[in-house]
C-alpha cells in the first residue's frame, strides 16, 4: 500500500531526491503527486515515471491528482527549497490531461503547505538575490 505523507523528513529526502537524471543526476529533485480532493501527497519512487506510478494511487477523478516537483539544496544539516514546479508529468502527457488554472492553484497551495510543514526545509534560498 502506498502511504501519503504530511511533511518531508530527512528520511524521505534521502530516499527520494536526485530523481531525474540529466548528465548523471538532477541534484535535489523530488517528485510528488497531490490528491487535491483530500490534500494527500505521495512520493514518486526514483525508478518510476508518473505515468506508471499515478495509476497505482487511489483516486476518483484523474484531474484530482496533480504532479509537482521540488528542488532542494543541501545546506548544513537542513535543505533549502530552490524550486517548486506544479502540473506537468509523463502521466498528463500520455493521457492528455489538462488541468484547469483553479486545479493547478489548489495543487500549488497544497504543495507549498507541505513544504512549510517540513521542519527540515528552510526557505532562506528564496530570499537570496
Secondary structure as GFF3:
##gff-version 3
##sequence-region A 1 129
A	DSSP	alpha_helix	10	16	.	.	.	ID=ss1
A	DSSP	beta_strand	29	35	.	.	.	ID=ss2
A	DSSP	beta_strand	40	43	.	.	.	ID=ss3
A	DSSP	alpha_helix	50	53	.	.	.	ID=ss4
A	DSSP	three_ten_helix	54	56	.	.	.	ID=ss5
A	DSSP	three_ten_helix	62	64	.	.	.	ID=ss6
A	DSSP	beta_strand	65	75	.	.	.	ID=ss7
A	DSSP	beta_strand	78	86	.	.	.	ID=ss8
A	DSSP	alpha_helix	90	95	.	.	.	ID=ss9
A	DSSP	alpha_helix	101	116	.	.	.	ID=ss10
A	DSSP	beta_strand	121	122	.	.	.	ID=ss11
A	DSSP	three_ten_helix	124	127	.	.	.	ID=ss12
###
